[in-house]
Amino acid sequence: MDRYRRDISLSAENAGCDRAGAAIVRGVSFALKPGEGLQLFGPNGAGKSSLLSMFAGLIRPAEGALRWREGGAETDRPPEGSVFFLGHDASVKPALTAKENLDFWAKTYGGGDVRAALEAVDAMAFRHLRARSLSAGQRRRVDLARAFLAQREVWLLDEPAAAIDRDGVKIIRKLIADHLARGGVAIVATHDDLGNGFKRLELAR
């Protein structure tokens, strides 16, 4: 298993984010080095999705600071091409098959082994079915296969196990464990226990 070509670290110091002008989360502090993960816990509306959007650079911190480090360089924005962000909404195109969806994303990311990505999420059996005919859990697996293709050092995953069965949860855990073993960083909002290797951040509503 090859290591990622870049070592990227992320830390937050008393960071907070707003939504529609109202304070959602305040006082978030943590530090993640290559090979480390953070699990976000909290009820719906606690700000997990907003935090992930902030980490992805889609919204600016309302207070505090985010620091990204790559080598000796430090910045308040994610290094270019370093982040894979999986949100709530499925990105699959209904008219395309599972494989065609991943062919599209492989071109977008500049390459990638589509067959290996399908195998990684146990989606070979339905690779030739159009996405509109797949179950919600199968579509989520196709979405997760994008992480395999993207080859990004930082994964930000918002409820990756949504609509996924028990076998699928095991697949997600393995994908994330392999990602960390390669020197990646992961921040995951999920109710499923990801194990002792993850730091935990509890958010209150």
Buried (B, 14 or more C-beta within 10 A) or exposed (E): EEEBEBBBBBBBBEBBBBBEEEEBBBEBEBBBEBBBBBBBBBEEEBBBBBBBBBBBBBBEBBBBEBBBBBEEEEEEEBBEEBBBBBBEEBBBBEEBBBBBBBBBBBEEBEEBEBEEBBBBBBBEEBBEBBBEEBEEBBBBBBBBBBBBBBBBBBBBBBBBBBBBEEEBBEBBBEBBBEBBEBBBBBBBBBEBEBEEBBEEBEBEE
